[in-house]
Structures are given as structure tokens and as C-alpha cells.
């Protein structure tokens, strides 16, 4: 199923996309390698192709919502899955180019303007209609844009925090495998590498799960140099400021997206937190992330809510007024 020299890979915490599963692959030109980075996306050589294929497993012809899969490419049977789209990031001489292909009738068609695919999805004991949305080229750029270079795109999953794991839960670290293939330069000892939580590991600490989830699903925009830096809400895992993380932080601009709530995160009170309201909303004017989902991710919502409930402290009125005055 995979071409010569193409390697599958996986990430620790995936971006939610209406319960679609993903097959991720990377190909690099022979003799070329990526440059390791502690936190940022790896610098990839010209000619690199990164792919992500979205699909649903089928049962009696009905698409099934799942949190993850084994990653065993050889066990994929095309008659038993519903292919949705394949997104490509291609490293050109002047930067990354994004292309999306929509699957119809067993063939993939280039689509730059986006598409809506009607899916009957079995989820939580019921079958419901879902309009699965394939993003347009501009919508891809809204997430993959580089903060320091707004017109440039960057891969999101090709980073130490996300690659630092075994493929499909198996033995052998992916970063070490890349080193063995000659695909990566200057990686440090495994014990010093950062790592997001493995989303399928029920033994992960709650705080690490929640912060990793926010990092993967929100942090690419909500960071100090991201496209949502103006909100003052920085959800990337490198941020250690509690106020920037949203604790007792009022929104910069009020409106429908607040749900009438005062704080991004109200410690101990997930139902009083704007973050939870926006994660739970399916309203296009209020939901977060804005692109890539039409359903609320119930497991992600439960983990983030439980983490907020575990946070100590409370938001006082003087703190609220002072934060408003300081912006």
C-alpha cells in the first residue's frame, strides 16, 4: 500500500477530526535528512512529501467513530474503510505547499476549494449524519501558518514532542528509527527528548494529557507567535504562565464565543470556563477549533474538564477587574 521509501509514522496526541482515523507517511529524497529541533517543527529537505489520509472503518457499511487504530498498514482492507481525503505537504524550494485530495469512487481528486462529504457515522450507540468537511487550501494555511512568517506553512506533527514514541505502540522509538535511516541529524539522547502524552495510554497523568491535547489541537494557533497570539491565550505546552494559559483570564473581546462566561479557565469550575464552552459547542460561530471539526470530541472534552476541575484556587472580582484594565 505504501510506495518505495515511504515510511508511516504516528503522533502522541492527534488533532481531532470528527473521529476520523489517520494514516500518516513521510518520504524524503535519498541522501537527504531533516534537522532535529527540541521544540519547533523539524527543518525538512526540499522534495520531502508528508501525507495524511483520513478514513473511517466500516461495519455493515456504516462508518464507525474510533479514537485510534493499530497503525498496521498491511491489515488495512480498502473494502472495509471509507476513505475521505488525503492531505499532502510538499517541501518546495521556496517553502511548503499544501494540497488536498478528496476520495470518490476509489480515486483521489485534487480539490483546492474544500468539500463537504455526507457520512452516516455510528457514535455512542447511535448513527447520525455528519457533514465531514475537507478544508480549502486557505483553511489549511490558517492552521499551518508560521507565526514568524505568516505566508509560510509548517508541518504540525513533525516535531520531537509528537514523534517521540513507538510506531503503532510497538517497540522502537520513531526518532531513533529516523536516525537509523539517515533521515535525521543531531538528535540528543532519548532520555532528554520532550514528549507529549500518548493519547491512548490510560496511565498518563491527567495534567499531561490535558496540556498535550490543548497543545495538539489549539497550540499551533494559540502561542506567542501564532495566528491567535492577539487573544493573549497561549495553549501550547511550552507556555508556563497560568494567566496566558487562561486561568482567571477574561477574553480580550466579548461576544458569542464566550457563552456569557467571564474566564477562559475558572479553576475548579469547567462549566464556568470559556475554553470548555467552546470545545463543547458545535456552533460554527463559537466552536474551537474553528476548522477541522463539526462534532465535539467527547473524550477530549472530558479530559480537559477533569483537569480544570482539579485546578486549585478561584477567580475573585478584583482579579477580574484588574485583568480587564490591563488587557
LOLO-697121 format. One record per residue (C-alpha): residue number from 1; x, y, z. Coordinates in nm, 2 decimals. Example, Ala and Ser with C-alpha at 12.3 -4.5 7.8 and 13.67 -1.06 7.14 Angstrom:
LOLO-697121
<bati resi="1" east="1.23" north="-0.45" up="0.78"/>
<bati resi="2" east="1.37" north="-0.11" up="0.71"/>
This chain:
LOLO-697121
<bati resi="1" east="0.00" north="0.00" up="0.00"/>
<bati resi="2" east="0.30" north="0.23" up="0.06"/>
<bati resi="3" east="0.54" north="0.33" up="-0.21"/>
<bati resi="4" east="0.91" north="0.26" up="-0.20"/>
<bati resi="5" east="1.10" north="0.47" up="0.06"/>
<bati resi="6" east="0.77" north="0.59" up="0.22"/>
<bati resi="7" east="0.75" north="0.54" up="0.60"/>
<bati resi="8" east="0.44" north="0.55" up="0.81"/>
<bati resi="9" east="0.46" north="0.75" up="1.14"/>
<bati resi="10" east="0.23" north="0.84" up="1.42"/>
<bati resi="11" east="0.20" north="1.12" up="1.68"/>
<bati resi="12" east="0.15" north="1.11" up="2.05"/>
<bati resi="13" east="-0.16" north="1.33" up="2.06"/>
<bati resi="14" east="-0.36" north="1.36" up="1.74"/>
<bati resi="15" east="-0.56" north="1.66" up="1.61"/>
<bati resi="16" east="-0.93" north="1.57" up="1.64"/>
<bati resi="17" east="-1.12" north="1.55" up="1.31"/>
<bati resi="18" east="-1.47" north="1.42" up="1.37"/>
<bati resi="19" east="-1.33" north="1.08" up="1.49"/>
<bati resi="20" east="-1.17" north="1.01" up="1.15"/>
<bati resi="21" east="-0.86" north="0.79" up="1.17"/>
<bati resi="22" east="-0.53" north="0.90" up="1.00"/>
<bati resi="23" east="-0.26" north="0.72" up="0.82"/>
<bati resi="24" east="0.05" north="0.95" up="0.82"/>
<bati resi="25" east="0.35" north="0.89" up="0.60"/>
<bati resi="26" east="0.67" north="1.07" up="0.51"/>
<bati resi="27" east="0.91" north="1.05" up="0.22"/>
<bati resi="28" east="1.25" north="1.22" up="0.19"/>
<bati resi="29" east="1.48" north="1.23" up="-0.11"/>
<bati resi="30" east="1.76" north="0.97" up="-0.09"/>
<bati resi="31" east="2.07" north="1.10" up="0.08"/>
<bati resi="32" east="1.88" north="1.40" up="0.24"/>
<bati resi="33" east="1.79" north="1.44" up="0.61"/>
<bati resi="34" east="1.58" north="1.66" up="0.84"/>
<bati resi="35" east="1.73" north="1.88" up="1.11"/>
<bati resi="36" east="1.64" north="1.79" up="1.47"/>
<bati resi="37" east="1.48" north="2.06" up="1.69"/>
<bati resi="38" east="1.39" north="2.04" up="2.06"/>
<bati resi="39" east="1.06" north="2.21" up="2.03"/>
<bati resi="40" east="1.00" north="2.35" up="1.68"/>
<bati resi="41" east="0.90" north="2.16" up="1.37"/>
<bati resi="42" east="1.19" north="1.99" up="1.20"/>
<bati resi="43" east="1.35" north="2.16" up="0.91"/>
<bati resi="44" east="1.29" north="1.91" up="0.62"/>
<bati resi="45" east="1.49" north="1.89" up="0.29"/>
<bati resi="46" east="1.35" north="2.01" up="-0.04"/>
<bati resi="47" east="1.15" north="1.74" up="-0.20"/>
<bati resi="48" east="1.00" north="1.60" up="0.12"/>
<bati resi="49" east="0.64" north="1.48" up="0.09"/>
<bati resi="50" east="0.43" north="1.44" up="0.41"/>
<bati resi="51" east="0.09" north="1.28" up="0.37"/>
<bati resi="52" east="-0.21" north="1.23" up="0.60"/>
<bati resi="53" east="-0.50" north="1.01" up="0.48"/>
<bati resi="54" east="-0.83" north="1.04" up="0.67"/>
<bati resi="55" east="-1.07" north="0.74" up="0.69"/>
<bati resi="56" east="-1.34" north="0.57" up="0.88"/>
<bati resi="57" east="-1.36" north="0.20" up="0.95"/>
<bati resi="58" east="-1.68" north="0.04" up="0.83"/>
<bati resi="59" east="-1.91" north="-0.21" up="1.00"/>
<bati resi="60" east="-2.20" north="-0.33" up="0.78"/>
<bati resi="61" east="-2.13" north="-0.04" up="0.55"/>
<bati resi="62" east="-2.16" north="0.22" up="0.83"/>
<bati resi="63" east="-1.87" north="0.45" up="0.93"/>
<bati resi="64" east="-1.76" north="0.39" up="1.28"/>
<bati resi="65" east="-1.62" north="0.65" up="1.52"/>
<bati resi="66" east="-1.30" north="0.54" up="1.68"/>
<bati resi="67" east="-1.03" north="0.71" up="1.90"/>
<bati resi="68" east="-0.74" north="0.54" up="1.73"/>
<bati resi="69" east="-0.61" north="0.23" up="1.54"/>
<bati resi="70" east="-0.32" north="-0.01" up="1.54"/>
<bati resi="71" east="-0.13" north="0.16" up="1.26"/>
<bati resi="72" east="-0.08" north="-0.18" up="1.09"/>
<bati resi="73" east="-0.09" north="-0.07" up="0.73"/>
<bati resi="74" east="-0.07" north="-0.42" up="0.60"/>
<bati resi="75" east="-0.40" north="-0.50" up="0.77"/>
<bati resi="76" east="-0.60" north="-0.22" up="0.61"/>
<bati resi="77" east="-0.86" north="-0.36" up="0.37"/>
<bati resi="78" east="-0.99" north="-0.09" up="0.13"/>
<bati resi="79" east="-1.34" north="-0.26" up="0.12"/>
<bati resi="80" east="-1.36" north="-0.22" up="0.50"/>
<bati resi="81" east="-1.28" north="0.15" up="0.53"/>
<bati resi="82" east="-1.44" north="0.48" up="0.40"/>
<bati resi="83" east="-1.16" north="0.69" up="0.25"/>
<bati resi="84" east="-1.23" north="1.06" up="0.29"/>
<bati resi="85" east="-0.93" north="1.27" up="0.20"/>
<bati resi="86" east="-0.55" north="1.28" up="0.16"/>
<bati resi="87" east="-0.36" north="1.59" up="0.25"/>
<bati resi="88" east="-0.01" north="1.65" up="0.12"/>
<bati resi="89" east="0.26" north="1.89" up="0.24"/>
<bati resi="90" east="0.53" north="1.92" up="-0.02"/>
<bati resi="91" east="0.86" north="2.09" up="0.05"/>
<bati resi="92" east="0.94" north="2.31" up="-0.24"/>
<bati resi="93" east="1.24" north="2.53" up="-0.29"/>
<bati resi="94" east="1.06" north="2.83" up="-0.15"/>
<bati resi="95" east="0.86" north="2.66" up="0.13"/>
<bati resi="96" east="0.58" north="2.42" up="0.19"/>
<bati resi="97" east="0.29" north="2.37" up="-0.05"/>
<bati resi="98" east="-0.04" north="2.22" up="0.08"/>
<bati resi="99" east="-0.27" north="2.01" up="-0.14"/>
<bati resi="100" east="-0.59" north="1.82" up="-0.05"/>
<bati resi="101" east="-0.73" north="1.52" up="-0.25"/>
<bati resi="102" east="-1.09" north="1.40" up="-0.20"/>
<bati resi="103" east="-1.16" north="1.03" up="-0.24"/>
<bati resi="104" east="-1.46" north="0.95" up="-0.46"/>
<bati resi="105" east="-1.52" north="0.61" up="-0.62"/>
<bati resi="106" east="-1.18" north="0.47" up="-0.52"/>
<bati resi="107" east="-1.00" north="0.76" up="-0.69"/>
<bati resi="108" east="-0.84" north="1.07" up="-0.53"/>
<bati resi="109" east="-0.93" north="1.41" up="-0.69"/>
<bati resi="110" east="-0.73" north="1.73" up="-0.63"/>
<bati resi="111" east="-0.96" north="1.98" up="-0.45"/>
<bati resi="112" east="-0.83" north="2.33" up="-0.36"/>
<bati resi="113" east="-1.16" north="2.49" up="-0.26"/>
<bati resi="114" east="-1.27" north="2.24" up="0.00"/>
<bati resi="115" east="-1.55" north="1.99" up="0.01"/>
<bati resi="116" east="-1.83" north="1.86" up="0.22"/>
<bati resi="117" east="-1.88" north="1.48" up="0.24"/>
<bati resi="118" east="-2.20" north="1.33" up="0.38"/>
<bati resi="119" east="-2.13" north="1.05" up="0.62"/>
<bati resi="120" east="-2.35" north="0.83" up="0.83"/>
<bati resi="121" east="-2.14" north="0.79" up="1.15"/>
<bati resi="122" east="-2.20" north="0.54" up="1.43"/>
<bati resi="123" east="-2.11" north="0.71" up="1.75"/>
<bati resi="124" east="-2.21" north="0.64" up="2.12"/>
<bati resi="125" east="-2.47" north="0.38" up="2.03"/>
<bati resi="126" east="-2.65" north="0.58" up="1.75"/>
<bati resi="127" east="-2.60" north="0.66" up="1.39"/>
<bati resi="128" east="-2.60" north="1.02" up="1.30"/>
<bati resi="129" east="-2.55" north="1.22" up="0.98"/>
<bati resi="130" east="-2.22" north="1.41" up="0.97"/>
<bati resi="131" east="-2.10" north="1.66" up="0.72"/>
<bati resi="132" east="-1.73" north="1.58" up="0.71"/>
<bati resi="133" east="-1.55" north="1.90" up="0.59"/>
<bati resi="134" east="-1.24" north="1.89" up="0.38"/>
<bati resi="135" east="-1.06" north="2.22" up="0.43"/>
<bati resi="136" east="-0.98" north="2.45" up="0.15"/>
<bati resi="137" east="-0.62" north="2.54" up="0.07"/>
<bati resi="138" east="-0.66" north="2.87" up="0.26"/>
<bati resi="139" east="-0.81" north="2.69" up="0.56"/>
<bati resi="140" east="-0.51" north="2.46" up="0.57"/>
<bati resi="141" east="-0.29" north="2.77" up="0.58"/>
<bati resi="142" east="-0.49" north="2.90" up="0.88"/>
<bati resi="143" east="-0.35" north="2.62" up="1.09"/>
<bati resi="144" east="-0.02" north="2.55" up="0.93"/>
<bati resi="145" east="0.09" north="2.92" up="0.91"/>
<bati resi="146" east="0.42" north="3.01" up="1.07"/>
<bati resi="147" east="0.39" north="3.29" up="1.32"/>
<bati resi="148" east="0.73" north="3.44" up="1.23"/>
<bati resi="149" east="0.65" north="3.41" up="0.86"/>
<bati resi="150" east="0.27" north="3.45" up="0.81"/>
<bati resi="151" east="0.27" north="3.35" up="0.45"/>
<bati resi="152" east="0.48" north="3.03" up="0.51"/>
<bati resi="153" east="0.35" north="2.69" up="0.61"/>
<bati resi="154" east="0.49" north="2.44" up="0.86"/>
<bati resi="155" east="0.41" north="2.08" up="0.93"/>
<bati resi="156" east="0.25" north="2.03" up="1.27"/>
<bati resi="157" east="0.32" north="1.67" up="1.36"/>
<bati resi="158" east="0.69" north="1.65" up="1.26"/>
<bati resi="159" east="0.83" north="1.75" up="1.60"/>
<bati resi="160" east="1.00" north="1.59" up="1.89"/>
<bati resi="161" east="0.71" north="1.61" up="2.12"/>
<bati resi="162" east="0.49" north="1.43" up="1.87"/>
<bati resi="163" east="0.73" north="1.18" up="1.72"/>
<bati resi="164" east="0.89" north="1.07" up="2.05"/>
<bati resi="165" east="0.71" north="0.73" up="2.06"/>
<bati resi="166" east="0.70" north="0.39" up="1.90"/>
<bati resi="167" east="0.50" north="0.34" up="1.58"/>
<bati resi="168" east="0.16" north="0.18" up="1.65"/>
<bati resi="169" east="0.25" north="0.14" up="2.01"/>
<bati resi="170" east="0.52" north="-0.11" up="1.91"/>
<bati resi="171" east="0.89" north="-0.13" up="2.03"/>
<bati resi="172" east="1.15" north="0.11" up="1.89"/>
<bati resi="173" east="1.13" north="0.48" up="1.91"/>
<bati resi="174" east="1.04" north="0.66" up="1.59"/>
<bati resi="175" east="1.31" north="0.93" up="1.63"/>
<bati resi="176" east="1.57" north="0.65" up="1.67"/>
<bati resi="177" east="1.43" north="0.48" up="1.36"/>
<bati resi="178" east="1.47" north="0.81" up="1.16"/>
<bati resi="179" east="1.83" north="0.83" up="1.29"/>
<bati resi="180" east="1.89" north="0.47" up="1.17"/>
<bati resi="181" east="1.76" north="0.55" up="0.83"/>
<bati resi="182" east="1.98" north="0.86" up="0.80"/>
<bati resi="183" east="1.67" north="1.08" up="0.80"/>
<bati resi="184" east="1.76" north="1.30" up="1.10"/>
<bati resi="185" east="2.07" north="1.49" up="1.22"/>
<bati resi="186" east="2.18" north="1.59" up="1.56"/>
<bati resi="187" east="1.92" north="1.42" up="1.78"/>
<bati resi="188" east="2.02" north="1.41" up="2.15"/>
<bati resi="189" east="2.00" north="1.11" up="2.38"/>
<bati resi="190" east="1.64" north="0.97" up="2.41"/>
<bati resi="191" east="1.62" north="1.05" up="2.78"/>
<bati resi="192" east="1.64" north="1.42" up="2.72"/>
<bati resi="193" east="1.37" north="1.45" up="2.44"/>
<bati resi="194" east="1.04" north="1.62" up="2.51"/>
<bati resi="195" east="0.72" north="1.41" up="2.47"/>
<bati resi="196" east="0.36" north="1.49" up="2.45"/>
<bati resi="197" east="0.12" north="1.24" up="2.63"/>
<bati resi="198" east="0.04" north="0.92" up="2.44"/>
<bati resi="199" east="-0.33" north="0.98" up="2.40"/>
<bati resi="200" east="-0.41" north="0.61" up="2.40"/>
<bati resi="201" east="-0.22" north="0.54" up="2.73"/>
<bati resi="202" east="-0.47" north="0.54" up="3.01"/>
<bati resi="203" east="-0.18" north="0.57" up="3.26"/>
<bati resi="204" east="-0.08" north="0.92" up="3.15"/>
<bati resi="205" east="-0.12" north="1.18" up="3.42"/>
<bati resi="206" east="-0.43" north="1.39" up="3.38"/>
<bati resi="207" east="-0.25" north="1.73" up="3.36"/>
<bati resi="208" east="-0.01" north="1.59" up="3.09"/>
<bati resi="209" east="-0.30" north="1.45" up="2.89"/>
<bati resi="210" east="-0.49" north="1.78" up="2.90"/>
<bati resi="211" east="-0.19" north="2.00" up="2.82"/>
<bati resi="212" east="-0.09" north="1.77" up="2.54"/>
<bati resi="213" east="-0.44" north="1.78" up="2.40"/>
<bati resi="214" east="-0.46" north="2.15" up="2.40"/>
<bati resi="215" east="-0.11" north="2.17" up="2.25"/>
<bati resi="216" east="-0.20" north="1.95" up="1.96"/>
<bati resi="217" east="-0.55" north="2.09" up="1.90"/>
<bati resi="218" east="-0.51" north="2.46" up="1.99"/>
<bati resi="219" east="-0.14" north="2.54" up="2.05"/>
<bati resi="220" east="-0.05" north="2.57" up="1.68"/>
<bati resi="221" east="-0.25" north="2.89" up="1.67"/>
<bati resi="222" east="-0.26" north="2.99" up="2.04"/>
<bati resi="223" east="0.10" north="3.06" up="2.11"/>
<bati resi="224" east="0.33" north="3.37" up="2.14"/>
<bati resi="225" east="0.39" north="3.39" up="1.76"/>
<bati resi="226" east="0.08" north="3.21" up="1.63"/>
<bati resi="227" east="-0.22" north="3.34" up="1.44"/>
<bati resi="228" east="-0.42" north="3.37" up="1.76"/>
<bati resi="229" east="-0.14" north="3.55" up="1.96"/>
<bati resi="230" east="-0.36" north="3.86" up="1.98"/>
<bati resi="231" east="-0.60" north="3.67" up="2.21"/>
<bati resi="232" east="-0.34" north="3.65" up="2.49"/>
<bati resi="233" east="-0.44" north="3.29" up="2.53"/>
<bati resi="234" east="-0.14" north="3.06" up="2.48"/>
<bati resi="235" east="-0.23" north="2.69" up="2.49"/>
<bati resi="236" east="0.10" north="2.54" up="2.36"/>
<bati resi="237" east="0.27" north="2.31" up="2.61"/>
<bati resi="238" east="0.58" north="2.53" up="2.63"/>
<bati resi="239" east="0.38" north="2.81" up="2.79"/>
<bati resi="240" east="0.41" north="2.80" up="3.17"/>
<bati resi="241" east="0.23" north="3.13" up="3.25"/>
<bati resi="242" east="-0.10" north="3.05" up="3.43"/>
<bati resi="243" east="-0.26" north="3.37" up="3.31"/>
<bati resi="244" east="-0.15" north="3.31" up="2.95"/>
<bati resi="245" east="-0.29" north="2.96" up="2.99"/>
<bati resi="246" east="-0.63" north="3.12" up="3.07"/>
<bati resi="247" east="-0.66" north="3.08" up="3.44"/>
<bati resi="248" east="-0.89" north="3.37" up="3.56"/>
<bati resi="249" east="-0.82" north="3.54" up="3.23"/>
<bati resi="250" east="-1.11" north="3.74" up="3.08"/>
<bati resi="251" east="-1.14" north="3.73" up="2.70"/>
<bati resi="252" east="-0.98" north="4.02" up="2.50"/>
<bati resi="253" east="-1.31" north="4.06" up="2.31"/>
<bati resi="254" east="-1.65" north="3.96" up="2.44"/>
<bati resi="255" east="-1.91" north="3.81" up="2.21"/>
<bati resi="256" east="-2.09" north="3.49" up="2.12"/>
<bati resi="257" east="-1.77" north="3.29" up="2.17"/>
<bati resi="258" east="-1.77" north="3.35" up="2.54"/>
<bati resi="259" east="-2.11" north="3.19" up="2.61"/>
<bati resi="260" east="-2.17" north="3.47" up="2.86"/>
<bati resi="261" east="-1.88" north="3.34" up="3.08"/>
<bati resi="262" east="-1.61" north="3.55" up="3.23"/>
<bati resi="263" east="-1.29" north="3.35" up="3.23"/>
<bati resi="264" east="-1.11" north="3.13" up="2.98"/>
<bati resi="265" east="-1.04" north="2.88" up="3.26"/>
<bati resi="266" east="-1.22" north="2.91" up="3.60"/>
<bati resi="267" east="-1.02" north="2.68" up="3.83"/>
<bati resi="268" east="-1.24" north="2.40" up="3.97"/>
<bati resi="269" east="-1.53" north="2.50" up="3.75"/>
<bati resi="270" east="-1.52" north="2.36" up="3.40"/>
<bati resi="271" east="-1.88" north="2.46" up="3.33"/>
<bati resi="272" east="-1.78" north="2.82" up="3.41"/>
<bati resi="273" east="-1.48" north="2.81" up="3.17"/>
<bati resi="274" east="-1.50" north="2.96" up="2.82"/>
<bati resi="275" east="-1.25" north="2.70" up="2.70"/>
<bati resi="276" east="-1.49" north="2.42" up="2.78"/>
<bati resi="277" east="-1.78" north="2.60" up="2.63"/>
<bati resi="278" east="-1.61" north="2.65" up="2.30"/>
<bati resi="279" east="-1.48" north="2.29" up="2.29"/>
<bati resi="280" east="-1.83" north="2.16" up="2.35"/>
<bati resi="281" east="-2.00" north="2.39" up="2.10"/>
<bati resi="282" east="-2.09" north="2.28" up="1.75"/>
<bati resi="283" east="-2.19" north="2.63" up="1.65"/>
<bati resi="284" east="-1.95" north="2.75" up="1.38"/>
<bati resi="285" east="-1.95" north="3.10" up="1.54"/>
<bati resi="286" east="-1.84" north="2.97" up="1.88"/>
<bati resi="287" east="-1.67" north="2.63" up="1.84"/>
<bati resi="288" east="-1.29" north="2.58" up="1.88"/>
<bati resi="289" east="-1.10" north="2.48" up="1.69"/>
<bati resi="290" east="-1.28" north="2.67" up="1.41"/>
<bati resi="291" east="-1.16" north="2.44" up="1.13"/>
<bati resi="292" east="-1.14" north="2.06" up="1.11"/>
<bati resi="293" east="-1.44" north="1.95" up="1.31"/>
<bati resi="294" east="-1.82" north="1.97" up="1.32"/>
<bati resi="295" east="-1.86" north="1.74" up="1.63"/>
<bati resi="296" east="-1.74" north="1.79" up="1.98"/>
<bati resi="297" east="-1.47" north="1.55" up="2.09"/>
<bati resi="298" east="-1.63" north="1.39" up="2.40"/>
<bati resi="299" east="-1.31" north="1.23" up="2.53"/>
<bati resi="300" east="-1.10" north="1.54" up="2.49"/>
<bati resi="301" east="-1.38" north="1.75" up="2.65"/>
<bati resi="302" east="-1.39" north="1.51" up="2.95"/>
<bati resi="303" east="-1.01" north="1.51" up="3.00"/>
<bati resi="304" east="-0.98" north="1.89" up="2.98"/>
<bati resi="305" east="-1.29" north="1.94" up="3.20"/>
<bati resi="306" east="-1.15" north="1.70" up="3.46"/>
<bati resi="307" east="-0.81" north="1.88" up="3.46"/>
<bati resi="308" east="-0.98" north="2.22" up="3.51"/>
<bati resi="309" east="-1.19" north="2.07" up="3.79"/>
<bati resi="310" east="-0.86" north="1.96" up="3.96"/>
<bati resi="311" east="-0.71" north="2.31" up="3.95"/>
<bati resi="312" east="-0.70" north="2.49" up="4.29"/>
<bati resi="313" east="-0.80" north="2.85" up="4.35"/>
<bati resi="314" east="-1.08" north="3.07" up="4.24"/>
<bati resi="315" east="-1.13" north="3.39" up="4.04"/>
<bati resi="316" east="-1.21" north="3.69" up="4.25"/>
<bati resi="317" east="-1.38" north="4.00" up="4.14"/>
<bati resi="318" east="-1.07" north="4.23" up="4.20"/>
<bati resi="319" east="-0.87" north="3.99" up="3.98"/>
<bati resi="320" east="-1.13" north="4.01" up="3.71"/>
<bati resi="321" east="-1.14" north="4.39" up="3.71"/>
<bati resi="322" east="-0.77" north="4.42" up="3.72"/>
<bati resi="323" east="-0.73" north="4.19" up="3.43"/>
<bati resi="324" east="-0.98" north="4.38" up="3.23"/>
<bati resi="325" east="-0.79" north="4.71" up="3.30"/>
<bati resi="326" east="-0.46" north="4.56" up="3.19"/>
<bati resi="327" east="-0.60" north="4.39" up="2.88"/>
